[in-house]
Amino acid sequence: MSVEVTGVDKGSPAQRAGIQPGDVLETLNGHEIVDVLDFRFYQNEKKLVAVYLRNGKRRRAKIRKGEYEETGMEFSTYLMDKQHSCRNKCIFCFIDQMPPGMRESLYFKDDDSRLSFLFGNYITLTNISEHEVQRIIEMHISPINISVHTTNPELRVKMMKNRFAGEALSILQRLAAAGIELNCQLVLCPGINDGEELRRSLSDLTAYESVACVACVPVGLTKYREGLEPLRPFTAKEAADVIDLIDEFGDKMQKERGERVAYASDEFYLLSGREIPPAAYYGDFLQLENGVGLWALLKSEAQKALEDQEPPKAARHISVATGVSAAALLKEIAKSCEKRWENFRCDVYTIENRFFGPLITVAGLVTGGDLLEQLKGKDLHDGLYIPSVMLRQHEDCFLDDITLRDAKEQLNVPVIPVNNDGYELIAAFAGENL
């Protein structure tokens, strides 16, 4: 394979070597360039020999550059290739539970090993080529995030509706044997891959020294499940049983490795009614993206930040809106601020998810429509603070394309997103971001 150069930075090493837009890059120092991982790995040498095509004729260019300096070549896409999509039909797939009529990009199912390393995306190993497996091992690309769900090959086939899903577990074994650090995810469905099946999965995964973390999260169920596999949410007792089983393995790993390895997501604690463990329980917080330790970290950071934060310079009365899951924590943090600062008041509003259904409780899936509908007519005082995860990544709009500007105009107050960071949250409450 080869990739077309679409641009060359002025004065860059590539331009000095004579490479031009339209040239088709084939190899660097004899290594075939297929995509961004090949390019980024092999471009780090100070001396490069680039073989490329220009008008169908093969040419060579010697590139001189500093170690780790960029060559200056640009390509049509970041990956230098098409993004790999998922070929599974998982019974719990959230995208299959999306309503029609939304933005096309929201229906794309990602399953790309390159994005696992570059951005922390999770892959199933059912859509990975032998070339990619060998490259991960040879380049020692770590960590790789894997959606495992179960280590029972037959059950994995049934859950993912892919006849190769069971065989793909052998790739996990190869990566583990090569010492590639692995973060694993298990989406648990009650009566399917919990109980003894969960015990089997945890036993298998924690046996690999290179498995750094196993995150267990409950299946997310929207109201749009017509024609899909019958699934139900966890009961409080079932959620408690999941936590007990995970803690059994976590305690064992703590004694053997000095770290727990296996964790239940915050949602399991909320479902069971149990208190979420303190921040120290979660070690290095390797699975925050799966909702493991988010609550504990935010609470710990906010407590520390509040000790040093000066009170607001002027009286403040603000409002906060969040999903059902995080509402209790934000109310607790708000009360701590009110107790410490005499000139501060905060109203926390819990936004129910009417768009996806009441079983979806995380802030990241609250839509602009639900926010506006449930806050309409409320006195939001000096401004409304929302978790930044309500917005599309790198964008200023909600999942339903309502923008921050729309929200501000309809609610008639500033609408201010705040990252999931306790220090930033306390500073925002104090008005430091104004």
N, C-alpha and C positions, 0 to 999 in steps of 0.2 A: 504494500500500500504506500501512498504518498499523500502529502497535503499541500495545498496551494498557499503561497505567501500572498496575502492581500494588501500588506503595507510594510514599509520599512522606515523605522524612525530616522530622522535626519541626524547625521553625525554618528550613528550607532556603529558598532563593530560589523554588523551585517552589511550596512551601506558601504562602509569602507572596503569591504571584501568584494563589492560589486553585485550583491544580490539585489534584485528588483521585484516590485510587485508583479504578480503573474507567474513568477518562477514556482516550480513545483518541487518541494523539498522531499528527497528520498531517504537520505541517510546522514547521520552525524558521526564522524569517526568510525564508519562502517556499520553503525547500528541503525536498523530500519526505524523510521519515525512513522508511527501509526496514529498517535494522538498526543494529548497534552502531557501525559505521564512520561512517555518516551522522550518527548522534547525537553521537558524540564529536568529530567534525570541526566540526559546525555549532553546538555548544553553547558554544564557546570565547569567543564575543563577550560583551561586557559587557551589551549590551542585546539582548534576544531577544523576538521576537513568536512565541508558540506558538499554532498553530491546532489545536484538538482537538475531539473529539466527546464529548458527555455526554448519555446517553439519546437518542441519535440526532440531537441538535441541535449544529450547529457553533458553536464559541465561540472567542474570542481572549483571550489573556492576555499581559500585558507582564511579562517577567522581568528584574529588575535583579540583577546579580551581579558579582563580581570576575572579571577576565580569567582564564580557565582554571579558575575555581572550578566545582565540580560543581553541577548544578541541584538535585540531591536527588531526582530521579525514579528509581524502581526498576522493573525489568521482570521478567517471569517467567523468562527465561533470559538468560545473559550476552550471547549473540549477538543477542537480541531476535528470534530467528528460529530455524528448525531448522538443525542442522548439515548441511552438504552432504556427501553420501556419494559415493564413487568409482563410476563407471559402467564402468570398464575391467575387463578380464579378463587382466591382465598375466601373461605366462608365468612370471615370477619372483616373483609376489606372495607375500609371506611369510604373510599371513593365510590364503590358500588352503591353506597347508601346516600349519595348526594342527590339532591333534587335536580330536575332538568332545568335548563335555561340559564345556567351560570357561565362564568368565563371559561373558555375552552381549556385554558391552562390548568384549571382546577381539577380536570378529569384525567390529567396525565399521571400514569402510574410509573414512578421511577424505580429502576432496579439496576443501577449503574455502579460497578465496582470502583470506578475512578472517583465518583462523587462521594463514595464512602470514605476514601482517604482524604480527599480535598475538603469536604464540607461536613463530614460526619453522617452522611446518609446511610440508611440501612439497606442491605442487600440480602437476597434469599439464597444465592449461589445456584439458582436454577437457570440463570441467564448469563453465565460467565463462560468465556471460552478457555480452552487449554492454554492459549497464548497469554491470557490475562492471569491465570493461576500461576504459570511459570514466572511471569514478570513480577508478581507480588512476592514470590519466594526469592527470586534472584536479586531483586532490588531491596528486599526486606522492607516492603511497604507496611508500615504499622501506624496506628491501629486500623483494623478492619472491623466494621460494625455489621453484625449478621442477625437477620431475623430468623431465628431457629424455630420457635413455637413448640416443637417437640423433637426429641431424638429418636422416637419410634418411627422407623422408615415408613411402615404401612399407614400409620396414623397421619404422618406428614403428607403423604400422597392424598389422603382423604380431605385433610384440612385445607390444603393448597390447591387441590384439584389439578394437579400436574403430575403425570406419571413418572417424571424424573425427580420429583421432590425428595424422595427417599434416597435415591442414588447420590444426590448432591451433598448429602451429609458426609460422604467420603472426602469431599473437598475441604470441609471444615477440619477433618482429621489430618489431612495433608498440611494445611496451614498451621495447625497447632503443632504438628511434629517439626515444622520448620522454624518454630519459635516466633511466629507472627502473633503479635498481641491482638486478642480478639475481645470485643465487647458484644455480648449476646442479648437478644431480646426474645421474650416469650409473651405473646399475646394470649392470655388465658380465657378460655370459654368454659363456663361451668358445665360439668358432666361430660366434657370432651377431653381436655388435656390438662385438667387439674388433678387433684387426688394422687393416685398411684402413678399416673402418667407424668405428673409434675415431679414426683419423687424420682422417677427414672431419668427424666431430663436433667434435673439438678445433679443427680449422681454422675451421669455421663459427662456433663459440662465441667463440673468442678474437679473432675479427674485430670483435666488438661491444665498444666501449669501456666500455659500462655493465655488461658481465658482469664481476663482481668476482672470482668464483671458480668453478672447475669441479672438483667432487670425483668421483673415480672409485672405486667400491666393487665388490667381487666379489659375485656372486649368493649369497644365503644359502639353503642347501638342508637341509631337515629330512628326517626319515625318513618323513614323511607325504605322499608325493607320488603315491600311487596314482591313476591316471586323469589325471594332469597332464602337461604338456609334458615330454618327456625332456630333462633338463638334467644336466650334470655339473660338478664343481668344477674350478677351474684347477689345472694342474700347476705345479710350481715354475718350469719354463722359461717357460710361458705367463705366469705372474705377473711374472717378470723382464722379459719382452718388453713387457708393459703398462707397467711402470715406466719402461723405456727410452723408449718412445714418449711418455709423459706428460712425462718430463724434457726430451725434445727440444723440446716446445712450451713447457715451463716456462722453459727456458734462453732461448728466443727472447723470451718475454714479459718476463723479467727485464731483458734488454737494452733492450727497447723501452719498457716501462712502469715498470721499477724494482720489479716484483713478479712472482711466478711465475704466478699466476692458476690454472694447472692443477696438480692434486695427485692422487697415489694415496693411498688410505686405508692406515692402518697394517697392515691385514690383508694387503694385497698384499706388503708387505715381509716379514711373517711367513711367508706362503706361499712366497715365493721364497727365503727364508733369508738375505736381505740385511739389512744393518744399517739401522735406521731413522735418518733424518737428524736433526741436532741441532735444537733449538728455533728457532734463527735462520732456518732454511730455510722455516718456515711463516708468516713474516710476522705478520699480525694474527690468525691462527688462526680464520679465518672459517667453517670447516666442522668444528668439533669434534663436532657432533652426528652427522656421518657418519664419525666415527672417523679424521679427518684431523689428525694431530699430537697426538692424545691422549697417546700414549706419550711423545713428546718433551717435551711441556709438563709432564706429571706428574714426569718424571725431573728436568727443570731446576728446577722448583719445590722438589722434595724436596731436591735438592743444596743449594740456597740456604738452605732452611729449616733444614737440619741444621747448617749453619755457626753459626747463632745460637741454636739450641735448647739449653736446659740439659738435662743428663741427668735421667732419672727420679729423684725424691727417694728412692724405695725400689726395691729389686730388682724387676724385672718380667720375666715370662716369658709372652708372649702368643702367640696363634695368628691367622693370617690365612687366609681362604678366598677364592678368586677363580676365574674361568674360565681355560681353557687359554691363551688369547691373552695375558693380562696376567701370568701366573704368573712368567715369567722376570724381568720388570721388578720385580715386588714382591719377589722373592727377592733381587735385586740391591740394592734399597733397604733391605731388612731387614738384609742383610749389612753395608751401610755403617753402619747404626745400631749393630749389634753391635760393629763395629770401633771406633766412636767412644765408645760408652757401655759401660763394663765391667760394669755391673749390668743389662744388657738382653739378652734372648734372644727370638727370634721364629721360630716354625715356620710356613711357608707351605704351605698345602694346595691342590693343583690339583683343581678339581671338574670332572669330565667330564660332558658334557651327555647323559645317558641318556634324558632326557624327549623332547628334540627330535632327538637323534641326534648322533653324534660330529663331524659337519661344522660344528655350531654351537658356536663356541668363545668367544664374548664373554660377559663377566660379567653383562651386563644380561639375558640369557636363561637364567641358571641358576635352577632352581626350588628351592623349599624342600625338596621331596621328595628331590632329588638331593643337596642339601647335607646333610640329616639322614642319609640312607642311607650316604654316603661318610665321614661324620665320626663315626658311631655307634661308641662304645667308645673313641674317641681321648681322650687326656689333653690337653685344650685349655688347661690351666693357668689363667692369670688372666682369660681372656676371649677371645672370638672376634670379630675385626674383619672386616667384609664391605664390599664396595663398595655404596654406597647405591643404585646403578642396579639392583641385584638386586630392589629393592622397587618396587611400583607407585608411580607419581608421587603424592606427597602422601598416601600410605597406608603402613601398617606391615605389609603382607603381600606375599608373593612372588606370582609369576604363577599358581601353583597354589593360591592362597588360604591357604597356611600362613602364620601370622603370626609376628612376631618373638617374641611371648610363647610360642607353640608351640615355636619353635626353642630358646629359652632353657630351657624346662622339660624338653625332651627331651635337650638337650646338657648341661644342668646347669651352664651358665656364662653370664655376660652375653654377649649378641650385640649388637654395636655397629656400626651402619652409618656409613660415612665417605664424604664426598663426594669426587669426583674432583678433588682439590686437594692439591698436594704439601705445602703449608704445614699444612693441616688434618691430613693423614696423619701427618706427623712429630710434630705436637702430640699426636695421638691415641696414637701409639706411646710417647710420653713420659708418657702418663697424664694429660694436662692436661684431658681431657674428662670425667674421673671426678668 
